[in-house]
Amino acid sequence: MTSYLTFRNPEADWDGGDGPLGGLSVVLQPGLSVRGWPAEAGSAALEGYVAIEDATVVERLRAAGARLAGTTRMAELGLGLAGDTTASALAEHGAALVADTLGEARHVAAAAGAYGLKPSYGLVSRRGLTGLVPSMEAIGIVAGDLDALAAVASAIAGPDERDPSMQHDAPPEFPAGEAAPLAVVGVVDRCLAAPEPAEADAFGTALEALERTGTRAVRVSIPDFAHFASVHRVVGSVEASSAAGKYDGVRYGHRAEGTENWNEMYLKSREESFGLLVKSYLFQGAYFQFRDYGAFENACRIRRRLVEQTAAALEGVDALVLPVGRPGDSPADVATLDELYAAFALTLPANVTGHPALSLAGRGLQLVGPLGSDARLLAFARALAGAGTS
C-alpha cells in the first residue's frame, strides 16, 4: 500500500462509471464516510469505526462516475494538517476532498502546486463529514487542473434535505471552459502592511504578476481584520467542545479498559481519545462555555461585523486577493494552538464569513468572492491561467 493512503479501495479493478467524472481518480480523507471503509478521522476517539453509509458527497461522486481510490492520512478530526498526506496523493490522483476548517484545502493546494476551493458555506453538503466546527467547516476540493475541480464541484454541490445548514437555491453551474478576466481585485490594507518585510515583498511580487494580466488592484479596508483569528478560535473551540461531547466511551467512540466505575471510565476514555492539540482546543472551548460565556457572545458579535465588513469590501471589486500563507510557514508542523492559528491566519477569514475562496496554483494567492460566486472564481482562475499567472 502506498504510504500516503491509509486505506485503498478494495475494488481495485473498478475504474468508476459513466458520467461527468467518468474514471477520475479521487482520494478522500477518512473524516468522510464511505460505506464499509474505515472512518477514524485521524483520531483514537474513532478507533476501529467503519462507516455504515456514504456521505452525501460520496453518493454524488459515485453517481457522477468518479473512481474512489482510497483515503489519505489526516490531522485529528480535521484540525489543521499535521500528518496529512493529501498533497502527496495528488501526484497520482486527479482530485481530493479535504475537510476545510481553517483553510486546509487551500494550503494543501499550495503545497501540491494545485487549485484548492473552499465552497460557499451551505453549497456542499456536510452530511457524513466528521468535523469539529459546524458553522465554519466545509468540504474543500483540491485538483491539479481547473477542469477536474470544476467537474467535481458541479457533481457534489447542491441542496441536501439531510443537512439543515444547506442553501436551498439551485447551485451555480461550473462550465469547464468558461473564462472571465478579473477587472479589479481588492487588496486588504492590513495585508499590504505586513509586519515582516519578507511577507510584504512576497505578496507585492505576486500582486505585480497579477497586475501584468491587466487586472487592477485597489486597496480595500476590513477594519476588524485583526480579529479574524481570535473570533475563529473562540467560536470554533466552543463549537468543537460541544461537537466532541459524544466521544465519551458510553454513547460513542473509544472506551478505556481497566477502570473501576463509570466516572473513571468516562474520564480515562476522554483522556485517551484525543491528541494534545485537539485536547487543548476542547479545554479552551469548555472554558468559554462554562467560565467566560460573555467572551463567546462578544466573539459572535464581532463575527457578524466581520461578515458585514467583508461584504462591504467586496462591493465594487470582482474578488479580494490575499496570500495563502506567510513565507516560512509550515502548517503541517504546528504543535500548539498559537502556532496553528498563526499558520492559518490568512485562510481562516473565509471560514469565519462563509465566503468562497480559491487558491491559485503555483502563486501563493487566494481569491475570496461574494457568497455564491464559486463558479465565477473558477472562471477568473481560468482566465489567469491562460494569461500565464497561475
C-alpha positions, -999 to 999 in steps of 0.1 A, spaced: 0 0 0 13 35 -9 23 52 23 2 83 18 -30 62 17 -43 48 49 -69 27 30 -71 16 -6 -104 8 -23 -106 -30 -23 -124 -28 -56 -91 -24 -74 -105 -32 -108 -133 -6 -106 -125 24 -128 -156 44 -120 -186 46 -142 -203 67 -168 -209 103 -161 -191 137 -160 -164 123 -136 -160 90 -155 -128 75 -144 -115 105 -125 -95 92 -95 -105 109 -63 -89 105 -28 -107 113 4 -98 120 40 -111 94 64 -133 120 80 -157 114 52 -180 84 54 -177 58 27 -198 27 34 -176 -2 45 -144 19 48 -125 28 80 -136 63 90 -115 71 120 -109 108 111 -73 105 123 -84 102 160 -82 75 186 -117 85 196 -130 67 165 -106 38 166 -120 8 146 -150 27 133 -162 16 99 -188 38 81 -222 23 76 -233 46 48 -219 70 23 -217 108 29 -238 128 5 -207 140 -14 -196 103 -18 -230 94 -31 -227 122 -57 -192 112 -67 -203 77 -73 -233 88 -94 -210 110 -115 -187 81 -123 -157 90 -101 -132 64 -92 -128 65 -54 -92 55 -49 -89 54 -11 -83 76 20 -53 97 29 -38 104 63 -53 135 80 -49 156 111 -70 146 140 -107 154 133 -96 178 105 -80 204 128 -50 215 107 -27 195 85 -4 176 109 4 143 93 -18 150 63 -7 132 30 -33 147 6 -7 168 -12 14 137 -19 -16 118 -31 -24 144 -57 8 135 -76 -10 103 -87 -47 111 -84 -69 137 -101 -87 153 -72 -91 152 -34 -118 162 -9 -105 178 23 -121 190 55 -116 228 54 -120 243 89 -92 269 89 -82 268 52 -67 234 49 -78 228 13 -61 259 1 -29 251 20 -29 215 6 -33 230 -29 -4 254 -23 19 226 -12 9 204 -42 10 232 -69 -27 227 -74 -60 246 -71 -80 245 -39 -116 256 -34 -134 262 -2 -170 264 -13 -195 290 -1 -210 278 32 -241 258 25 -232 249 -11 -218 215 -5 -235 191 20 -215 183 51 -237 152 59 -212 124 65 -183 146 75 -167 141 109 -158 176 119 -154 199 149 -167 234 139 -201 231 121 -206 268 114 -172 272 98 -161 239 82 -167 230 46 -157 201 23 -129 216 2 -119 204 -33 -83 202 -44 -73 193 -80 -43 197 -103 -63 214 -130 -94 236 -133 -114 212 -154 -112 185 -127 -120 209 -100 -150 224 -118 -163 189 -126 -161 177 -90 -177 209 -77 -205 206 -102 -211 170 -92 -212 175 -54 -228 209 -50 -265 214 -44 -293 212 -19 -295 182 6 -325 180 28 -305 158 52 -282 188 60 -301 216 77 -273 241 71 -277 238 33 -288 266 9 -320 257 -9 -312 276 -41 -300 258 -72 -262 255 -73 -242 276 -97 -231 259 -129 -195 252 -133 -189 251 -171 -154 237 -177 -143 261 -204 -156 294 -191 -131 322 -185 -139 356 -171 -110 381 -168 -105 398 -134 -110 435 -139 -105 448 -103 -93 429 -72 -94 443 -37 -63 441 -16 -69 443 21 -48 471 35 -38 450 65 -21 425 41 -1 452 24 11 464 58 26 430 67 48 431 98 77 412 82 95 426 52 97 391 35 60 387 37 53 421 22 78 416 -5 64 381 -15 29 395 -16 39 425 -36 57 404 -61 26 382 -65 4 412 -70 27 426 -96 24 394 -116 -14 396 -113 -14 432 -125 6 423 -156 -25 405 -168 -44 438 -169 -60 432 -135 -62 464 -115 -56 462 -77 -72 486 -53 -70 490 -16 -100 479 5 -105 480 42 -118 454 67 -114 474 99 -116 444 122 -94 422 101 -70 416 130 -98 400 150 -105 371 125 -82 347 142 -95 354 177 -131 351 166 -124 318 149 -105 305 179 -132 314 204 -163 304 184 -145 274 169 -133 259 202 -168 263 218 -184 245 188 -157 218 190 -162 213 227 -199 207 221 -194 186 190 -169 163 207 -191 157 237 -204 125 221 -170 108 223 -174 98 259 -170 60 257 -207 55 265 -227 68 236 -199 68 210 -162 63 205 -132 47 222 -138 32 257 -110 29 282 -103 -5 298 -94 -14 333 -115 12 351 -134 6 383 -165 27 378 -184 47 352 -169 81 362 -134 68 359 -142 51 326 -156 84 312 -126 104 323 -100 79 311 -118 74 278 -117 111 271 -80 113 282 -71 85 258 -93 96 229 -76 129 218 -42 142 209 -27 172 227 -37 198 200 -74 187 200 -74 184 238 -62 220 241 -89 231 217 -116 213 237 -104 226 270 -104 261 256 -139 257 243 -151 244 276 -136 274 294 -156 298 272 -187 277 275 -187 274 313 -164 301 327 -165 331 303 -195 328 281 -195 365 277 -163 362 256 -181 338 233 -211 362 229 -187 390 221 -169 368 195 -202 361 178 -210 398 177 -176 406 161 -181 378 137 -212 394 125 -193 427 119 -166 408 100 -192 393 77 -206 428 70 -172 443 66 -161 416 41 -193 420 21 -187 458 20 -151 453 9 -163 431 -20 -185 459 -33 -170 473 -65 -144 446 -70 -145 412 -86 -128 394 -57 -104 400 -28 -69 387 -32 -48 376 -2 -17 354 3 -24 318 12 3 319 39 34 337 50 69 329 39 84 302 61 50 290 75 47 252 77 11 244 86 18 207 88 44 211 115 24 231 142 24 218 177 3 244 196 -29 263 191 -9 295 188 12 280 160 -19 266 143 -37 300 142 -6 318 131 -1 293 102 -37 296 90 -43 333 98 -48 343 62 -70 315 51 -94 312 81 -112 346 74 -132 329 46 -143 302 70 -154 328 95 -176 346 70 -186 316 48 -174 332 16 -159 310 -12 -121 311 -16 -99 296 -43 -61 292 -41 -43 297 -74 -19 270 -84 18 280 -80 12 316 -70 6 315 -33 -25 337 -37 -62 331 -30 -92 348 -43 -122 354 -20 -155 362 -37 -191 371 -27 -213 344 -14 -224 321 -42 -197 332 -66 -178 299 -66 -182 293 -103 -171 328 -111 -139 324 -91 -131 293 -112 -137 314 -143 -114 341 -131 -87 314 -124 -91 300 -159 -85 335 -174 -54 340 -152 -41 306 -161 -45 315 -198 -25 347 -192 2 327 -175 -2 340 -140 -14 309 -121 
